Amino acid sequence: MGEGVWIMKISPFKALTHSTFRNIWFAMFVSRIGTEMQNVAINWHIYTLTKSPFALGLIGLFRIAPIILFSLLGGIVADHVNRKKLLLVTQFLSLLFAGILTIVTFQKINNITFLYILIALNASITAFDNPARQSMFPHLVPKEDFMNAVSLNSISYQASLIFGPAVGGFVIAYFGVGSNYLCNAVSFIGVIFALLSLSIPHIPSSENTLSLDGLKKGIRFVKHTPLLWSTMFLDFFATLFGSAMILMPIFATEILHVGPKGLGFLYAAPSIGAIVTGLIFSSLGKTRGQGKTLFIGIVLYAFATIIFGLSTFFFLSLLALFFVGAGDMISSIIRNTLRQMITPDKLRGRMISINMIFYMGGPQLGELESGLLASFIGAPLTVAIGGIGTILAAVFMMKIVPSLRKYDNHENTIINTE
């Protein structure tokens, strides 16, 4: 890993030896697959009803708008209430809405407006669920195993991106979209039981978290912690400039000439690279030189993006996308571990909710930017320029935030929360 990096080899699945983490990890992995099955189904459902690309585009709007609207509120709620109880509520509501989707679909009630409303309601739940869920994970494993747990969480997410659409497509073909919604509804049952088995004490905050002052304190903490806001901006710019996925059909049909079968491999390649890298990273116990490693991961992601944009050979494109996923996984694990470890538990929900705006807003704006720019200069040059922009953003951020470049270990970082 270079000078200044110290590694201790451990089992890549060490965090799973802790039963509290293992139970919730397996349950949420199954639930993530169910969620991806539902995402595929809702896209297919709306397109078959409307035959309109614009109608598909509206799905993204109905998903991102509630998150931007409610994420900050979700963060202060996660810091104010018992997170386990909050997650039980969000998981039950997710089950309920998936169940409603199942019923209306089997009853052939094809109301597009109603489908959009359910999409928005699900996204609103995410705005409350995500801060509480991520804030809970540091309590499930010892501190020395937390990076391993972050790696395994990232692996399960990437694996769900492969298995979910694959299984979802099969279910749609043989049983219809309603069966996908039913599978997703059932998947939440395991998470609910896993949450019920957890024993995590709730320590009430002495401050009035559920207030405007509580929100301001969370924003102020992020603002005055360069390690936090700099990694959030890195996340935002990497997804803003490097969003090539929206242009993938163009590469499959017009540049690589591999058709829909090849398109599936192109979509899967980054996730495969991320999973392989995640398994390697999860076997690294304690590391040093994390700031430098973060920079290396972003540059690898960006450089591979450039190669993919300029490639006219299918296998070279697959290899480039493999390293896009690998670089993204490296930087993602370090960013997520850093943020969780340097943020006090009483502020963790608010920090995560602020971060949601960056890491979920970047891809949406990136898809818009990529689509508009590609219409003027073409997809290959758009993707290559995006990779270059990502490198420039990383270099700039590393230069103006020396603490990020020099970041070595969270235990040596003291954060003032006052």
C-alpha positions as CSV (number, residue, x, y, z in Angstrom):
1,M,0.0,0.0,0.0
2,G,3.0,2.3,0.0
3,E,5.1,4.0,2.6
4,G,3.4,4.9,5.9
5,V,0.8,2.1,5.7
6,W,0.8,-0.7,8.3
7,I,-1.4,-3.7,7.9
8,M,-2.4,-6.6,10.1
9,K,-4.1,-9.5,8.3
10,I,-7.3,-10.8,9.7
11,S,-10.2,-12.9,8.5
12,P,-12.2,-11.0,5.8
13,F,-15.4,-12.1,7.7
14,K,-14.1,-11.3,11.2
15,A,-17.0,-8.9,12.0
16,L,-19.5,-11.8,11.4
17,T,-18.1,-13.6,14.4
18,H,-20.1,-11.1,16.5
19,S,-23.6,-12.5,16.6
20,T,-25.3,-9.0,16.9
21,F,-23.6,-7.8,13.7
22,R,-24.0,-11.2,11.9
23,N,-27.8,-11.4,12.5
24,I,-28.5,-7.9,11.2
25,W,-26.0,-8.2,8.4
26,F,-27.6,-11.3,6.9
27,A,-31.1,-9.9,7.4
28,M,-30.3,-6.6,5.7
29,F,-28.5,-8.4,2.9
30,V,-31.7,-10.3,2.1
31,S,-33.7,-7.1,2.4
32,R,-31.4,-5.2,0.1
33,I,-31.9,-7.9,-2.5
34,G,-35.6,-7.5,-2.1
35,T,-35.3,-3.7,-2.5
36,E,-33.3,-4.1,-5.7
37,M,-35.9,-6.6,-7.0
38,Q,-38.6,-4.0,-6.3
39,N,-36.6,-1.2,-8.0
40,V,-36.3,-3.3,-11.1
41,A,-40.0,-4.1,-10.9
42,I,-41.2,-0.5,-10.4
43,N,-39.1,0.6,-13.4
44,W,-40.5,-2.2,-15.6
45,H,-44.1,-1.6,-14.2
46,I,-44.1,2.1,-15.0
47,Y,-42.5,1.7,-18.4
48,T,-44.9,-1.0,-19.5
49,L,-47.8,1.1,-18.5
50,T,-46.6,4.4,-20.1
51,K,-44.0,3.4,-22.7
52,S,-42.5,6.8,-21.8
53,P,-38.8,7.5,-21.0
54,F,-39.9,10.7,-19.3
55,A,-42.1,8.6,-17.0
56,L,-39.0,6.6,-16.1
57,G,-37.1,9.8,-15.4
58,L,-39.7,10.9,-13.0
59,I,-38.9,7.9,-10.8
60,G,-35.6,9.5,-9.9
61,L,-37.2,12.8,-9.1
62,F,-39.8,11.1,-6.7
63,R,-36.9,9.2,-5.0
64,I,-34.5,12.0,-4.5
65,A,-36.9,14.9,-3.6
66,P,-38.2,13.4,-0.3
67,I,-34.6,12.5,0.8
68,I,-33.4,16.0,0.2
69,L,-36.6,17.3,2.0
70,F,-36.5,15.0,5.0
71,S,-32.9,13.8,5.5
72,L,-31.9,16.5,8.0
73,L,-35.1,15.9,10.0
74,G,-34.3,12.2,9.8
75,G,-30.9,12.9,11.3
76,I,-32.1,14.8,14.3
77,V,-34.8,12.2,14.9
78,A,-32.2,9.5,14.9
79,D,-30.1,11.4,17.5
80,H,-33.2,12.0,19.6
81,V,-35.1,8.8,19.9
82,N,-34.2,5.1,20.5
83,R,-32.7,4.1,17.2
84,K,-33.7,0.5,17.5
85,K,-37.4,1.5,17.9
86,L,-37.1,4.0,15.0
87,L,-35.7,1.2,12.8
88,L,-38.6,-1.1,13.8
89,V,-41.0,1.6,12.7
90,T,-39.3,2.3,9.4
91,Q,-38.9,-1.4,8.5
92,F,-42.6,-2.0,9.3
93,L,-43.7,0.9,7.1
94,S,-41.4,-0.4,4.3
95,L,-43.1,-3.8,4.6
96,L,-46.5,-2.1,4.6
97,F,-45.9,-0.1,1.5
98,A,-44.4,-3.1,-0.4
99,G,-47.5,-5.0,0.7
100,I,-49.8,-2.3,-0.7
101,L,-47.8,-2.3,-4.0
102,T,-48.3,-6.1,-4.1
103,I,-52.1,-5.9,-3.5
104,V,-52.8,-3.1,-6.0
105,T,-50.6,-4.8,-8.7
106,F,-52.4,-8.2,-8.3
107,Q,-55.7,-6.4,-8.3
108,K,-54.6,-4.7,-11.6
109,I,-55.1,-1.2,-10.2
110,N,-52.8,0.5,-12.6
111,N,-52.7,4.1,-11.4
112,I,-49.4,5.8,-12.3
113,T,-49.9,8.7,-9.8
114,F,-50.5,6.2,-7.0
115,L,-47.2,4.4,-7.9
116,Y,-45.3,7.6,-7.8
117,I,-46.8,8.4,-4.4
118,L,-45.6,5.0,-3.0
119,I,-42.2,5.6,-4.5
120,A,-42.0,9.0,-2.7
121,L,-43.3,7.5,0.6
122,N,-40.6,4.8,0.4
123,A,-37.9,7.5,-0.2
124,S,-39.3,9.4,2.8
125,I,-38.8,6.3,5.0
126,T,-35.2,6.1,3.7
127,A,-34.6,9.6,5.0
128,F,-35.3,8.4,8.5
129,D,-34.1,4.8,8.2
130,N,-30.6,5.4,6.9
131,P,-29.3,7.8,9.6
132,A,-30.6,5.5,12.4
133,R,-29.3,2.3,10.7
134,Q,-25.8,3.6,10.0
135,S,-25.6,5.2,13.4
136,M,-26.4,1.8,15.0
137,F,-23.5,-0.2,13.3
138,P,-20.6,1.2,15.5
139,H,-22.4,-0.4,18.5
140,L,-22.5,-3.9,17.0
141,V,-18.8,-4.6,16.8
142,P,-15.6,-3.6,18.7
143,K,-13.9,-0.5,17.4
144,E,-11.0,-2.6,16.0
145,D,-13.4,-4.6,13.8
146,F,-15.4,-1.7,12.6
147,M,-13.6,-1.2,9.2
148,N,-14.1,-4.9,8.6
149,A,-17.8,-4.4,9.3
150,V,-17.9,-1.4,6.9
151,S,-16.3,-3.5,4.2
152,L,-18.8,-6.3,4.7
153,N,-21.7,-3.8,4.5
154,S,-20.3,-2.5,1.3
155,I,-19.9,-6.0,-0.1
156,S,-23.4,-6.9,0.7
157,Y,-24.7,-3.8,-1.0
158,Q,-22.7,-4.4,-4.1
159,A,-23.7,-8.1,-4.2
160,S,-27.4,-7.0,-3.9
161,L,-26.9,-4.9,-7.0
162,I,-26.0,-8.0,-8.9
163,F,-28.4,-10.6,-7.4
164,G,-31.4,-8.3,-7.0
165,P,-31.8,-7.2,-10.6
166,A,-31.0,-10.7,-11.8
167,V,-33.5,-12.5,-9.6
168,G,-36.0,-9.6,-10.1
169,G,-35.8,-10.0,-13.9
170,F,-36.4,-13.8,-13.6
171,V,-39.4,-13.2,-11.3
172,I,-40.9,-10.6,-13.6
173,A,-40.6,-13.0,-16.6
174,Y,-42.2,-16.0,-14.9
175,F,-44.5,-14.6,-12.2
176,G,-45.0,-10.8,-12.9
177,V,-44.0,-7.6,-11.2
178,G,-46.4,-8.2,-8.3
179,S,-44.4,-11.2,-7.1
180,N,-41.3,-8.9,-6.9
181,Y,-43.2,-6.6,-4.6
182,L,-44.3,-9.5,-2.5
183,C,-40.7,-10.8,-2.2
184,N,-39.6,-7.4,-1.0
185,A,-42.3,-7.2,1.6
186,V,-41.4,-10.6,3.0
187,S,-37.7,-9.6,3.1
188,F,-38.4,-7.0,5.8
189,I,-39.7,-9.7,8.2
190,G,-36.1,-11.0,8.8
191,V,-34.8,-7.5,9.5
192,I,-37.6,-6.9,12.0
193,F,-36.8,-10.1,13.9
194,A,-33.1,-9.3,13.8
195,L,-33.7,-5.9,15.3
196,L,-35.9,-7.3,18.0
197,S,-33.0,-9.6,19.0
198,L,-30.6,-6.7,19.4
199,S,-29.8,-5.3,22.8
200,I,-28.5,-1.8,22.3
201,P,-28.9,0.6,25.2
202,H,-30.4,4.0,24.4
203,I,-28.7,6.9,26.2
204,P,-30.9,9.9,26.1
205,S,-29.1,13.1,25.0
206,S,-28.9,15.9,27.6
207,E,-29.4,18.4,24.8
208,N,-32.7,19.3,23.0
209,T,-31.8,17.4,19.9
210,L,-35.2,17.6,18.3
211,S,-35.1,21.3,17.6
212,L,-33.7,23.9,15.3
213,D,-30.8,24.4,17.6
214,G,-30.1,20.7,17.5
215,L,-30.1,20.8,13.7
216,K,-27.7,23.8,13.7
217,K,-25.4,22.0,16.1
218,G,-25.1,19.0,13.7
219,I,-24.5,21.3,10.7
220,R,-21.9,23.3,12.7
221,F,-20.1,20.1,13.7
222,V,-19.7,19.1,10.1
223,K,-18.8,22.6,9.0
224,H,-16.0,22.8,11.6
225,T,-14.7,19.3,11.0
226,P,-12.6,19.4,7.7
227,L,-12.3,15.6,7.7
228,L,-16.0,15.4,7.4
229,W,-17.0,18.1,4.9
230,S,-14.0,17.4,2.7
231,T,-14.9,13.7,2.3
232,M,-18.5,14.6,1.7
233,F,-17.4,17.0,-1.1
234,L,-15.1,14.3,-2.5
235,D,-18.0,11.9,-2.6
236,F,-20.3,14.5,-4.3
237,F,-17.8,15.4,-7.0
238,A,-16.7,11.9,-7.7
239,T,-20.4,10.9,-8.4
240,L,-21.1,14.2,-10.1
241,F,-18.2,13.9,-12.6
242,G,-17.9,10.1,-12.8
243,S,-21.5,9.0,-13.3
244,A,-21.1,6.8,-16.4
245,M,-23.8,4.3,-15.6
246,I,-26.6,6.4,-17.1
247,L,-24.8,6.3,-20.5
248,M,-24.2,2.6,-20.4
249,P,-26.8,1.7,-23.0
250,I,-25.1,4.1,-25.5
251,F,-21.8,2.3,-24.9
252,A,-23.4,-1.1,-25.3
253,T,-25.2,-0.4,-28.5
254,E,-23.2,2.3,-30.4
255,I,-19.6,2.0,-29.2
256,L,-18.9,-1.5,-28.0
257,H,-21.7,-3.2,-30.1
258,V,-22.5,-5.9,-27.6
259,G,-26.2,-5.4,-27.3
260,P,-28.4,-6.1,-24.2
261,K,-26.4,-9.2,-23.2
262,G,-23.2,-7.2,-23.0
263,L,-25.0,-4.4,-21.3
264,G,-25.7,-6.8,-18.3
265,F,-22.0,-7.5,-18.0
266,L,-21.1,-3.8,-18.2
267,Y,-23.5,-3.1,-15.3
268,A,-22.2,-6.0,-13.3
269,A,-18.5,-5.3,-13.7
270,P,-18.1,-2.4,-11.2
271,S,-20.0,-4.4,-8.5
272,I,-17.7,-7.4,-9.1
273,G,-14.7,-5.2,-8.8
274,A,-16.1,-3.7,-5.6
275,I,-16.9,-7.1,-4.0
276,V,-13.4,-8.5,-4.8
277,T,-11.7,-5.3,-3.4
278,G,-14.1,-5.3,-0.4
279,L,-13.1,-8.9,0.5
280,I,-9.4,-7.9,0.3
281,F,-10.0,-4.7,2.4
282,S,-12.0,-6.5,5.0
283,S,-9.0,-8.7,5.7
284,L,-7.0,-5.6,6.6
285,G,-7.1,-5.1,10.3
286,K,-5.5,-1.8,11.3
287,T,-4.2,0.4,8.6
288,R,-2.0,3.5,8.5
289,G,-1.8,6.2,5.8
290,Q,-5.6,6.2,5.3
291,G,-5.7,9.6,3.8
292,K,-3.2,8.6,1.1
293,T,-5.0,5.4,0.5
294,L,-8.2,7.3,0.1
295,F,-6.6,9.5,-2.6
296,I,-5.2,6.4,-4.3
297,G,-8.7,4.9,-4.4
298,I,-10.3,8.0,-5.9
299,V,-7.5,8.3,-8.6
300,L,-7.9,4.6,-9.5
301,Y,-11.7,5.2,-9.8
302,A,-11.2,8.3,-12.0
303,F,-8.4,6.8,-14.1
304,A,-10.4,3.7,-14.8
305,T,-13.4,5.9,-15.7
306,I,-11.2,7.7,-18.3
307,I,-10.1,4.4,-19.8
308,F,-13.7,3.1,-20.0
309,G,-14.8,6.3,-21.7
310,L,-12.1,6.0,-24.4
311,S,-12.2,2.2,-24.9
312,T,-13.7,0.7,-28.0
313,F,-12.9,-2.9,-26.9
314,F,-15.4,-4.8,-24.8
315,F,-13.0,-6.7,-22.6
316,L,-10.9,-3.6,-21.9
317,S,-14.1,-1.8,-21.0
318,L,-15.1,-4.6,-18.6
319,L,-11.6,-4.4,-17.0
320,A,-11.8,-0.7,-16.6
321,L,-15.2,-0.9,-15.0
322,F,-13.9,-3.6,-12.6
323,F,-11.3,-1.1,-11.4
324,V,-13.9,1.7,-11.3
325,G,-15.7,-0.5,-8.7
326,A,-12.4,-1.3,-7.0
327,G,-11.4,2.3,-6.6
328,D,-14.8,3.3,-5.4
329,M,-14.8,0.6,-2.8
330,I,-11.4,1.6,-1.4
331,S,-12.4,5.2,-1.0
332,S,-15.9,4.4,0.2
333,I,-14.7,2.1,3.0
334,I,-12.2,4.7,4.3
335,R,-14.7,7.6,4.1
336,N,-17.4,5.7,5.8
337,T,-15.1,4.4,8.6
338,L,-13.6,7.8,9.1
339,R,-16.9,9.6,9.4
340,Q,-18.4,7.1,11.8
341,M,-15.3,6.9,14.1
342,I,-14.6,10.6,14.5
343,T,-18.3,11.6,15.0
344,P,-19.7,11.4,18.6
345,D,-22.6,9.1,18.9
346,K,-24.9,11.9,19.9
347,L,-24.3,13.6,16.6
348,R,-23.9,10.6,14.3
349,G,-27.5,10.6,13.0
350,R,-27.3,14.3,12.0
351,M,-23.9,13.8,10.4
352,I,-25.2,10.9,8.3
353,S,-28.3,12.8,7.2
354,I,-26.1,15.7,6.0
355,N,-23.9,13.2,4.1
356,M,-27.0,11.7,2.5
357,I,-27.6,14.9,0.6
358,F,-24.1,14.7,-0.8
359,Y,-23.8,11.1,-1.8
360,M,-27.4,10.8,-3.0
361,G,-27.6,14.2,-4.7
362,G,-24.3,13.7,-6.6
363,P,-25.4,10.7,-8.7
364,Q,-28.7,12.3,-9.6
365,L,-27.1,15.6,-10.7
366,G,-24.3,13.6,-12.3
367,E,-26.8,11.7,-14.5
368,L,-28.3,15.0,-15.6
369,E,-24.9,16.5,-16.3
370,S,-23.7,13.4,-18.2
371,G,-26.9,13.2,-20.3
372,L,-26.8,16.9,-21.2
373,L,-23.1,16.9,-22.0
374,A,-23.2,13.7,-24.0
375,S,-25.8,15.2,-26.2
376,F,-23.3,17.8,-27.3
377,I,-19.9,16.1,-27.3
378,G,-20.8,12.4,-27.2
379,A,-20.7,9.8,-24.5
380,P,-17.0,8.8,-24.7
381,L,-15.6,12.3,-24.2
382,T,-18.2,13.0,-21.6
383,V,-17.1,10.1,-19.4
384,A,-13.4,10.8,-20.0
385,I,-13.8,14.5,-19.0
386,G,-15.7,13.3,-15.9
387,G,-12.8,11.2,-14.9
388,I,-10.4,14.1,-15.3
389,G,-12.7,16.3,-13.3
390,T,-12.8,13.8,-10.5
391,I,-8.9,13.7,-10.3
392,L,-8.8,17.5,-10.3
393,A,-11.4,17.7,-7.5
394,A,-9.4,15.1,-5.4
395,V,-6.1,16.9,-5.9
396,F,-7.8,20.3,-5.0
397,M,-9.4,18.8,-1.8
398,M,-6.2,17.1,-0.7
399,K,-4.3,20.4,-1.1
400,I,-6.8,22.7,0.8
401,V,-7.4,20.2,3.6
402,P,-4.0,19.0,4.8
403,S,-5.6,17.0,7.6
404,L,-7.3,14.8,5.0
405,R,-4.0,14.1,3.2
406,K,-2.2,13.4,6.5
407,Y,-5.1,11.4,8.1
408,D,-3.6,8.3,9.6
409,N,-5.9,6.8,12.3
410,H,-9.2,7.9,13.8
411,E,-7.8,7.2,17.3
412,N,-5.3,10.0,16.9
413,T,-8.0,12.5,15.8
414,I,-9.6,14.7,18.5
415,I,-12.9,16.4,17.6
416,N,-14.3,19.3,19.5
417,T,-18.1,19.0,19.6
418,E,-18.8,22.2,21.4
